[in-house]
Amino acid sequence: MSKHKKNVREAALDIIEAVEKNQSYSNLLLNETIKKHQFSGPDAALLTEISYGTIQRKMTLDYYLAPFLKKKVEHWVRLLLRISIYQMVFLDRIPDRAVIHESVEIAKKRGHKGIAGLVNGVLRSIQREGVPSLEEIKDPAARLSIETSHPEWLIKRWISQYGFEQTKKMCEENLLAPVQTARVNVTLANRDKVIKRLEAEGIKAIPSPFLPTAIRAVEGNLARSKAYREGLFTIQDESSMLVAYALELETDLKVLDACAAPGGKTTHIAEILDNTGQVTALDLHPHKLKLIMDQVDRLHLRNVDAKSMDSRRVGEVFKAQSFDRVLVDAPCSGLGVLRRKPDIKYSKTEEDIYALKSVQMDILHETSKLVKKGGLLVFSTCTVDKEENVETAASFLEQHPEFEPNVLHMPEALTLKDNQFSLQIFPQDFGGDGFFIASFRKKES
């Protein structure tokens, strides 16, 4: 093993330690680490796989480790053992002896001979005896919890909402690496042109089977391409792209995006409006406005204005009925994006879900006043929990008789039931994020 390869494991250990200690976001930390150490190609891929995989399967790895770890160890030692077991059990291409050698070297460097001996002993025992079987866990919910590394309270909650089979499929899908997808900027190019441009840069992309302006990366990183820098597309999940369709956009409309950062949906709306009308993007945090406007500039859009403010106070700034369309992509638990942010599942609680519903209702209540008669209010989240989704939508309609359910408009590839005004997308449906979208129309009279 080269010295550089050893650094990949050390970097993975640092990432996982920071995620657990400081509640850092794994995706941001990973990107920073790749840049800082200038990892590229196979090294960047291995770092991503080890870091995400170890966080993603934490509970399974601890179950495997339990019979072999007889005494309490420092936290970083447990993390090192988790990383090692992940590679031994889930990565076929790395020989066990190489994993053990690397781990012992890191233990020597960070600790002392005694720790190196313990790490060596535990890993050699696992290599010899194999990991314990999950079949020993008799309760189906508890077994699914350990098998897919989702907290048991969450498993039970989802089983009560969607049944065991749907929950199992969702948890299994959450363990898979997400496909990188992008939305073509129709104001500058069409999909075929973008795919050809990427091909010329050595990046292979294919058309999305669901969305007419989306592409999926097969080989290479879309975000590192010249075509991306020139504004020909935006990295965005396919489920998230569906939100703009629900808004039923046409040129010259005035649209409010009430919770806009980092700007994926804002710029999608602006592109569909073809640089006409006006998109007003709001976010609570001033530093996040820069993220939105950086995207707007990169995409050469001219119809976006960003303001920093709390969406629960929009009535103080905007006149009633001053927008044709309002989008509330509301704060939520993020339980639909566990493939991208696996650390979320360990830190969220049921209390968080109920607290978030209350914030969602406040934002919907305030922003609904800004919708013109006959206009649309679209509510979306990147979660799969009924409390934050269908329950919020039902509560809103109950409290706001001036609105009625509006039949969702979606791309043809998605078949909807007649008169369906809301849509719950699961990660297993077409490999996108878990997402919820509901549409309400303000009555004319």
N, C-alpha and C positions, 0 to 999 in steps of 0.2 A: 504493500500500500504506500502510495506517495504521501509526502508530508501534507500536500494540499488536500488530499482526500480526508486525512485526519482532521484537518481544519473544518471540513464540512460537518463532521459529527460534533465537534466542539461548538460550532456555530449553532447547530440544532439544539444542543443542550442549553446554550445561552437564551435562545428564542423561547423555548418551552419554560425555562425558569422565569423569564420576564413576564410571560403570559400568566403564569400561576401566581407570581409574587405581586405584580403591579397591575393585574387585570389589563395588560396591554392587548391590543387587537392583533391576533396572529398574522392576518393578511398584511397589515401595515408594517409590522416588525420584520416579516419575511422579505418584503421588498427592500426595506432599508438595509438589511443584512446583505442581501445579494449585491446591492450597489456598493456598500462600504468595503466588502471583501473582494469585489469584482469577480464574483463567481459567474461562470457562463456555461452554456451547453449542459453537458452531463452533470457537472457539479451543482449547478443551480437546480436542475431537475431532482437530483438526489436530496439536496437540502430541503426542497419543497416537500418531497415525498416523505422523508423521515419526520420533518417537523409537523406537517399536517396529520400524517398517519398516526404518530404517537399521541397527539392531542385528541384526534378523532376517536381513537380506540382506548383511551386512558383506563376506563373501567374494566374492559376485557383484559388489558395487560396487567392490571393490579390483581385480578382474579388468578391469572396464570402465575403470577409472582408469589402470591400468598404462601403456598406450601413450602417454598424454598427459602423464604426470608424469615428466619427465626427470631431476629432481634430488631429493635428500632434502629434505623440508620438516618444519617443526615438527608435532608430533602433532595439535594442535588444527586446523591448516590441512588436514591429511588428513581429519579428521573433518568439517570444514566442507564439503569437496569431496564426501565421501560423502553427507552430508545433501542437498546440491544435486543430485547425480546421481540419488539416490533419487527426488526430486521430479520431475526431468526425465523419467526413464524410467518410473516406476511410478504417478505421480499425474497423470492427464490434465487435471484441472480447473485446474491452476496453469500459466499460460503460462511458457515458458522464460525470456522476457525479465525477468519479475517475479522468478523464482528467481535469475537471475544478478545482477540489481540488488540484491536483498536480501543475497546472499552477499558481494558486493563491499563493501557498506556495513558488514557485520559485520567483514570483513577489515580495513577502514580503522580501525574502532573498536578492535579487539583487537590489531592489528598496526601496519603502516605502509603507505605508498603502494606499496612494492615488492611486499608480500604481496598487496595488493588487485589489483595489476596481474597477478600470477601467477594468482590465482583467476579473474580476468576472462578471461585468455588461455586457460587450461585449459578452462573451461566453454564459451567461445565455439567452441573447436576441437571439443569434443564435440557441441555443437549443430549445427555445420557438417558434421562427418564421420560422426556416429553412433557408437555403441559397438561394440566388436569382437564378432564372432559366437562363440557358445559351441560351434558346430559344429567350430571349429578344434581343440577338445580331443577327441582320438580315443578315449582310454580311457573306457569307459562309466562306471566308478566315479568316475574323476576328474572327468568332465563333470557327473555328478549331484551331486558334492560342490560344485562351483563354482555350478552352476545353482540349487541349493536352499540353498546356504550352510550345509552341514553338514561338519565335518572329515572328511577322507578315511578316517581310521582307523575312524570310527564307521560310515560308509557301508559299508565292507568288512566290518565286524563284523556289521552287520544283514543284509547280503547273504548272509553265511555262515549266519546263523540263520534267515532268513525268505525268501530269494530276492530277485532284483532287482526284480520287479514290486511286491511288497508293500513293499519298502524305498522305492521311488520314490513310491508312493502316500502312505506315511507322511511322507516328507520334504516332499512338496508340501502335504499337509494342515497340517504344522507351520508353514507360512508364512501360513496364513489367520488372521484375527482370530477369537478364540474368541467363541462366543455366551454371553451372561450367563444363567446358569440358577439356579434357586432351589428349595428344598425347603419345602413348606408345613408349618407347625407344626400338626399334626393335633390337638394338645391345645387349640388356640384357634380353629381355623377349618378350612373345607374349601377345595378348590382353586377352585371357582366363586366363592366369596365373595371370595377374595384377588384373583382376576382382575378382578372387578367393582370392588373397592376401588381397585385400581391404575388402572383405567380412569377412575375419578372424579378421580384425581390427574394425569391426562394421560399415564399410562404404559401402553403396550400390551404385554400378555403373552399367550402362548398355552399350552395344555396340552402337556406333553411327550408325544410319541407312544410313549415307552418306559416311563415310570414314573408310577404313578397319583397320586403326591403332588408331582410336579415341574412347574415352569413354565419357559418360555423367554421372555426379554425380546425384543421386536421393536423397540420404540421407547422411549427414556428409560432412566434409570439406576435400577435397583431399589434399590440401597443408599441412594439419597438420598430415598426415599419415607417418608411418615409410617407407612405399613403396616409397613415394615421396623423402624422405631423402636419400634413397638408390639409387635413380636415375632411377627408373623403368618407370617414365613418367614425362612429362612437362605440366604445366597448360597452355593451349593455346586455343584460340577460333577456332572453326572449319573453319570459313571463312579464317582465317589467315593461317591455315594448307594447304590450296589449293595452296598457292604460290609455295611451293617446288615441287608440281606435275608439274606446268607449266615449271619448269627448265629442265625437261626431264633428270634427273640425272642418271649417271651410274658410276661404280667404277673408281677410279684413275683420276677423272677430277679435274682441278683447278678452284675454284669458288671464286668470289669476292662478298661479301655482303657489299654494299657501305654505308648503313645507318642501322647499325646492332643492336644497343642496344634496348631492354635489352637482346636480344640473342635468342628469340624463333625460328626465321626462320634460324638463323645461325646453331643452334644445330640440327634442323630438317634436314637441308642439310647434316651436318656431319654424322648424323645417317643413312640417305639413302645411303651415300657413304661408309657406314660400316667401318669407321675409315681408309679408304684409301684416296688417293688424298690429296688435301689441300684446306681448307676453310679459306680465309682471311677476317676477320671481321673489318670494319672501323666504328669509331664513332667520331664525332666532340669533344665530352666532355671526357677528360681523366678519370674522376671518373666513367663514365658509362662502361668503359672497364672492371672494376672489376665485374660489374653485369653480363657481358657476360662470363667472365672466371670462375666466381663462378658456373654458370650453366654448363659450359663445364666440370669442375671438378666433379660436383655432378653426371653428366651423364656418367662419365668415358670415355670421348672422347679424342682422341689423335691427331686429324687432324685439329685443329683450331688454328689460330694465330690472335691475335687482335692488331690493331694499332689505335692510336688516330690521326686523321687528318680530314681535311675538304675534303669531296668527290669531291669538285669543283677543287681540286688541285692534283688529283691522277696522272696526267701525269708527275708530278715532281718526283714521287717516283717509279712508275711502268712503265715497257716498254710497248710500243704499242703492241696490240694483244698478251697479255701474259696470258689471262684467257679464258677457254672454256665456262664459264657461268658467267654472271654478273647480280646480282639482285640489283635493285634500289627500295627499299621499302621507297618511298619518303616522305619527310615532307609534311603534309597536314593539313587541318582544323580539322580532326578527327570527322567529322559530321556523320560518320558511327558507332561511339561507344558511342552514347548518353545514352545508358542504363547503361554503366559502369561509364561514366564521365558526368553526367547530367549538371554540371556547364558550360561545354563548350558552350552549345547553347546560353547562355545569354551573353557571352563575345566576341564571334566571330562577325566579320563584313564582308560585301561584299569586302571591301578593302583588308582584310586578304587573302581572296580566290585568288584575282588577284596577290597579292604579292607572295603567295606560288607557284602559277603556274610558275612564273619567276625563283624561286629557283629550282623547279623541272626540268625545261628546262636546267638550267646551269649544274646540276648534270648529267642529261642524256647525254648532249653534251660531257662532259669530260670523263665520264666512258665508253661511246660507243667506244672510241678509243682503250680501253683495250681488247675488244672482238676479239677473233680469227676469221678468215674467216670461215664461216660455224657454228660459235658459236651463242649462244643465249643471248639476253638482255631481262630480264623480268622487267617490271615496275608495281609496285603495290602501292595502298594507302588504308587507312581505312576511306574513305569518300564516299559520294554518289553524290557529285557535279560534273556536267558534265565539268565545266571549268577546274577542277583539274584532271579529268580522261580522258574522250574521247577526249576533246580538246587538252590536253597535248600530248596524244598518236598520234593524227592526226598531230599536229605541229611537233612532233619529226620525223615522217615519211616524212613529207614534206621537212624538212631541212636536212634529212640524206638519200639521195638516195642509199647509200651503204647498207641500211637495207631494209628488206621486212617484211610484216606481216607474222607471223608464227602461224599455226593452233594450238590452245590450246589443251594440253593433260590434261584431268581431270579424276577423278575417275568415274566409269561407272554410279553410281547413279545420277550424274549430266548430264542431257541431254543438249548438245550444238547443235547449228545450224551448218550446213556444213560450213567449211572454217571459223569458228569463231576464230578470233585472240585475242579478248578482251571479258571480262566478267564483268558485273556489278551485284554484289550481294546486295540485299536489306535485312534489318533485318528481314522482314516478310517472306523471301523465305524459310529458314529452321531454323530460330531462332538464327542464328549467327550474327556477326557484319556486318554492311554495308561495302563492300569491292570492290575494282576494281583491275583487273589483265589484263595486256596486254603482248603479247610475240612478239619479233622482232628477225629475223635471219639476221646475217651479210652475204651478198652475197659472194659466192666463188670467183667471179671475178669482 
